[in-house]
Amino acid sequence: MKAKEKAKELVDKIYYDIDFDLVGMPNTKKMVAKQCALIAVDEMIKILPYSYSETRFYLDELEKEIIAYENES
């Protein structure tokens, strides 16, 4: 799966799993979902040995795509 597709999947999954609704503040919920996804990816990067360069490259790309992700809804 491409990093852009995975970023969308990850942010959307967290977004819909968040168990609160901020009436009139939908962008805040999206921002929280993106931050959670970034934390998860960052933690994977921290524990990954540099010898896994292909995986590390993918996670770096995933992190960039999460930051850039804009939810259409």
ABEGO torsion letter per residue (X at the ends): XBAAAAAAAAAAAAAAABABBBBGBAAAAAAAAAAAAAAAAAAAAAABBAABAAAAAAAAAAAAAAAABBBAX
